[in-house]
């Protein structure tokens, strides 16, 4: 853990260097280990072949000695292996398995003891290679030869090989270090430069500096985004300073205006129909109007005396609940910033509304204003309506939607709490105002210039247009809107606006319902993003499918290569050319009287027939080897064509060009040609003559290769007697074409037809469900379609790829 923490604290340049060097080291070690293992196996196989060849030569040379029981000749023949430094011992057994002659290398620590005769073969045991090989004469075994060889050459070869690997390892690491130390700057330099700019901004608060973009990669995008962020911060900082200065100026103007209008306050107080009482922060009466004194029946001398106890005693004597009134007064005096509204019930049946709010001067609380309104008649009428409206308001306030209603002039006459939360205002601030008035108030509050047409102004203009349209036509309007929310999060709304009709059928105003569809929009956005990611994943899966198919085809061809190579090796091992050597040895044994030997009755004819038979066999072996060599060459050429074709496909990825559809189908078919031929599948081609069409070559090949491969698998699973695959190309109308792939394979269950193109769905064991889905998506990306038809299990299947038919314009 400490090591990992230390790595995290390294600079990004050192991290990159460490990752590159560790990766290079592991890769080189693995490669050296693999090559060393291969060298050991190759040496052992080569040793077996060399000693085996030596055993064949010794056996042929000892044939005559074994037949004539000449131990001295056999021992002399075995002694010829002393030229081979690795041969430790050798032994010849006669036809009865008894030791006939032996040889051991000089300087052995102990005498050589021949092992018991064993069947022909080779094995490594005790640091030696033990090889037994039968000795034959005229096709009949006459004895067995045994050779033991040490492995001293292997350590020398391994030491030299390891030295070469060490030099390559060190050279590769040095090259990797040199390249990585230079190339890592492409990543680390922009990041370090960006970090330096960020430190300067954080330290000096200088938002005018900018990072230098060094490329168009992700780091370039990061630098652009960082510079845009600095520009926006700089702009907002300047705007904030301007707004602060404008606010200070307006406060000064408002203060002066308040001072000028103070003289009008008393006249205003006297002209209002409400009773108004103003007290200071200690509860002493500072001002009141005549209406207040009349409503409470208070003598002027009591009010002017400012005797709180006497004034309260006169007030409390008129109320039904005097203690509650007094408690409310004391509560508000204890909380100078609080506002209050309640009703007062009098002993004589009257009812007053009492409003109370703090009195402020230059944002400082200097007292409290009490406002009293006689609502006795209105309250009696309202009480009659409250009961009928209680259920309505309860329903409206608990609806998960916003509700508003406007009069003919466009002023809000009703809003529910959901709508208030959306606007960020309470009902009192909304009711009685038009959207234009609310927007103007918001613009003034935020210090914005009306000429810039803020968002609030645009919404207000749109709302007014809708209101006028509803009043004019009497029809409802349904639309979707976006409203800014907290932390930059937008609220998506579905709004339904409709007219409000009176009992006589006249339009009295408009109303609206607002539903929050933000979650739906976000879900749609996530779904679209998931779809894009799925398209990308499916495209990658399709590319992997093509690569897998290429490897599969190469593997099929390699099977044929291995078969041809095995047949050639077997022909060489079983070649009758050794008969020539045996005949030569036989004649050499009678060289002193060759004429007399051949003149024996039937001897010359026997030799001639043997040579004729031997020549025929050698000619047949040559023909077989030549045929297998030609097959081997053709298969290697086929592998080269498959690899070249795949490289060509990789180069044309995502390129739309004019292609001959038949050539694309043949290219896709060629990728499966070896497998189809091996299964004995009959391929039927029904191509309509079409001009070159504008297509994305890679996507079309991806789909066709997948369809042909699925058809080949369906034919293999069905094990039909005469498997067949039909490929059709035909025009559909003037602007479409179809490529149809039909097989006589296992077919598809009806219940799976609707799911066959779904992501991850597959009916094949070991399948991943990407191929058909990626093909379906690729067809849609090309404004085409991919469909399937099947009459059920065992009835085959038909896949149809339909694409736009876009040809080159005719030359006039």
C-alpha positions, 0 to 999 in steps of 0.5 A: 500500500505504501508503494502504491501511495508513493506511485500516486505521488509521482509526477505524471511523466514518471508514471508514464515512464514507469508504466511503459518500462514495466509493460515492456519488461514483462512482455520481453521476459514472456517472449524470451521464456517462450522462445527458450522453451521452443528452442529446448523442444526443437533441440530434442526433436532434432536430436531424435531425428538425427540419432534415428537417421544414424540408427537407420544407417547403422542398421542397414550396414549391420544387416549382412553381419547379422545374417552371417553372424559376423560379430567383428564386422558388426562391432566395427560398424558400430565403432563408426559412430565415435565420430558423433561426439554425443553418442554414449553407447550403441548395441545390436541385437540379433533376431532373438533379442540377444546382444550381438555387438556393442560400442561405448564411448571411451572415458565412461565412468563405468562399463556400458551394460546393454538394456533389454531389447525393446520395441522401436521408439525413443525416450529421454531418461536419465539425461540420455536419449535411448533409441531402439530401431528395427533392422530389416532385410527384405522386409523381414526383421533380422535384429534391433539396433540401440543407440544412447546419446547424451544432451551435452549440446543443449546447455551450450545452445541454451547459454548462447541463446540466453546471451542473445536474448539478454542482448535483445532484452537490454537493447529493447529496454534501452530503445523503449526508454529512449522513445518513451522519454521523448514521446511521453512529453506529448501527454505530460507537457500539456498537463504540466502547462495546464497545471501551471496556469491553474496555480497562477490563477489560484494564487494571483486571481488573474482570470485573464491568463490562458493555457496554450493549446498544443493539439486537437486531442482530449488534452486540447479539448481540456485546454479549450474547456479550461480557457472557456471557464476562465473567460466565463469567470472573468466575464461574471466577475466583471458583471458582478462588480457592475451589478454591485455598483448599480445596486449601491446607486439605486439604494442611494436613490431609494433613500433620497426618494423615501426622504422626499416622500415622508411628507406624503406619508401622513396624508396617505395614512389618513386617506386609507380605509384601514386603521394604522398604528405605528410604534417604535422598537420599544412599543411606544406609539409614534403615529396613527391615523384617524380611522384607527381611533374610530375603529377602536373607539379610542379617545385622542387624548389617550393616544397622544398620551402614549400611555401603553397600559391604559391603551392596552386596557381599552383594547383588551376590554373589547376583545373576546380573547384578550390574553391571546391578543396580548401574547401575540403583541409581546411575541412580535415585539420580541421578534422585531423582524417577524411579520404577522397576520391574524383576525380579531373577534370583538365582543360586539360581533365585529371582526378585524384583520390585523396585519403587522410587519416591521418598519425599516429604514435603510435596512434597519428595523426602527419599529412596527406597523399595525394595520387593522381592517374591518372585515366583518361583512366580508368575513361572514360572506367568506365563511359561507364560501370557505366550506364549499372551497375547502375540498377544492383547495385541498385537492388542488394543493395536493396535486403533483402539478402546477395550477394557475388561473388568469383574468381577462387582463392576464393577471394571476387570480389563483395559483397553487403551492406547486406553481409558487415553488416553481416561480420561487414566489409565494401566492401573495407575490404572484396574485394580481400580477401579470407575467410581464410585471413579475418579469420586470420586477425580477429584472429590476431585482437582479439588476439586469438591463431590459434591452438584453431581453432576459429569459424572464422577459421572453417567458412573459412575452410567450405567456402573454401571446398564449393568453391572447390566443386562448381568449381569441380562439377559445382553444386550448394549447399544449406545449413543453417548456424548460425552466431554470432550476437550482444549481443550473438544473433545468425543469422540463414541463408539459403545459396545458393552457385552456380558456375559463368559461363563465355560466353564460358561456363567455370567456372569463380568462385562461387557466393552465396545468403544469406537469413536471416531466424532468424525470421523463426527459432525463430518462429519455436522455439516458436511454438515448445515451445508452442506445449510442453506447449500445451501437458503439458496443455492437459495432465493436462486437461486429468487428470482433465477429469479423476478426473471429471469422477470419481466424476461424477461416485461417484455422480451417486452412491451417488444418489442411496445411497440417494434413498436407505437411503430415502426409509429406512427412509420412511419405518421407519416413516410409519412403522405399529409397532405403531399398536402394541402399540395401541392394547396394550393400548386398551387391557390395557384399558380392563385389569380388564375384558379382558376375558369378552371383548374378549369373545364378539361376533367376538371380538377375531377374530377381534384381531387375524386378526388384529395381523395377518395383522400387522405381515404381514405388519411388515414382508414386511417392514423388507424385504424392509429395508433389500433389501435397506440396501443391495443395500446401502452396494453394492453402498458404496463398489462401491464408494470404488472401484472407489476411489481405482481405481483412486488412482491406476491410480495416482500411475502409471502415466507415467509408461510404463509396460506390460498390458492386453489391455482388462483389461484396456478397462474394467477398463475404462468401469467400470468408466462409468458403473453406468451411462451407466446402468442408460441410458440402454445402451447395451455394446457389447464387441469384444475383440481379444485375445492379449498378454500383451503389453507395454503401458503407463497405465495412458495415455491409460486410459485417452484416453479410459475414454474420448472416452467412456464418449463422446460416453455416452454423444452422446447416451444421446443427441441422445435419441435413442430407443436402445442405443448401445456402441461397444468396439473392440480390434484387431491386425493390422499387426505384430506390431500394435493394435487398440481399436475401440469405436463405438456408435449409438449416434448423430454423427458428421457433415462432416465439423467437422471431421477435427477439432474434435481434435483441441485444444478448439474445442467442439460441446457440450454445456459447453464443454471445447475442451480439452479431445479429443485434449489431447487424440490425443496428448497422442496417438502421444506421445506413437507413436500411433494415434487417428482418427474418422469416422462418416457418419453424424448427427444421424449416430453415430461415431467411434473413433479408437485408434491405438498403437504399439504392443510391447510384451514381448520377447519369453522365449527360 
